[in-house]
């Protein structure tokens, strides 16, 4: 039976490349000359942290990171952005967590969307992805089209992988 998987994953290496580009841009910017700032990525936790000595600099770093991520094809919907908070020594910090995989609530919502469409397919939630199976490939392609249309409403980037016929 034909099947495919619905996932929501971000390539951490692309995020790392975007962080490196952002660090180079920040180092060359005039408004950051002589200012204290820090920018780091924890690949294991899939989390970016940055800090600076003023709120405007923290926001500028966030804008630079966002632009670099967009240029690298990373959907900003995959980011969970925390509020700016003081960390002591006149420094402010912000962290951004990168969402990897579908959370259970989102997987259930996607499954409900597919079932409500009355397309004759079966869905199965497997860990952090959804397996969709159907008798016809056309039905699977209809599901992909449906989810691409609903992607703005779902507010999460989706990828469709492992298409098997």
Secondary structure in CASP SS format (residue, H / E / C, confidence):
PFRMAT SS
TARGET T0000
AUTHOR 0000-0000-0000
METHOD secondary structure of the structure
MODEL  1
X C 1.00
X E 1.00
X E 1.00
X E 1.00
X E 1.00
X E 1.00
X E 1.00
X C 1.00
X C 1.00
X C 1.00
X C 1.00
X H 1.00
X H 1.00
X H 1.00
X H 1.00
X H 1.00
X H 1.00
X H 1.00
X H 1.00
X H 1.00
X H 1.00
X H 1.00
X H 1.00
X H 1.00
X H 1.00
X H 1.00
X H 1.00
X H 1.00
X C 1.00
X H 1.00
X H 1.00
X H 1.00
X C 1.00
X C 1.00
X C 1.00
X C 1.00
X E 1.00
X E 1.00
X E 1.00
X E 1.00
X E 1.00
X E 1.00
X C 1.00
X C 1.00
X C 1.00
X C 1.00
X E 1.00
X E 1.00
X E 1.00
X E 1.00
X E 1.00
X E 1.00
X C 1.00
X C 1.00
X H 1.00
X H 1.00
X H 1.00
X H 1.00
X H 1.00
X H 1.00
X H 1.00
X H 1.00
X H 1.00
X H 1.00
X H 1.00
X H 1.00
X H 1.00
X H 1.00
X H 1.00
X H 1.00
X H 1.00
X C 1.00
X C 1.00
X C 1.00
X C 1.00
X H 1.00
X H 1.00
X H 1.00
X E 1.00
X E 1.00
X E 1.00
X C 1.00
X C 1.00
X C 1.00
X E 1.00
X E 1.00
X E 1.00
X E 1.00
X C 1.00
X C 1.00
X E 1.00
X E 1.00
X E 1.00
X E 1.00
X E 1.00
X E 1.00
X E 1.00
X E 1.00
X C 1.00
X C 1.00
X C 1.00
X C 1.00
X C 1.00
X H 1.00
X H 1.00
X H 1.00
X H 1.00
X H 1.00
X H 1.00
X H 1.00
X H 1.00
X H 1.00
X H 1.00
X H 1.00
X H 1.00
X H 1.00
X C 1.00
X C 1.00
X C 1.00
X C 1.00
X E 1.00
X E 1.00
X E 1.00
X E 1.00
X E 1.00
X E 1.00
X C 1.00
X C 1.00
X E 1.00
X E 1.00
X E 1.00
X E 1.00
X E 1.00
X E 1.00
X C 1.00
X C 1.00
X H 1.00
X H 1.00
X H 1.00
X H 1.00
X H 1.00
X H 1.00
X H 1.00
X H 1.00
X H 1.00
X H 1.00
X H 1.00
X H 1.00
X H 1.00
X C 1.00
X H 1.00
X H 1.00
X H 1.00
X H 1.00
X C 1.00
X C 1.00
X C 1.00
X C 1.00
X E 1.00
X E 1.00
X E 1.00
X E 1.00
X E 1.00
X E 1.00
X C 1.00
END
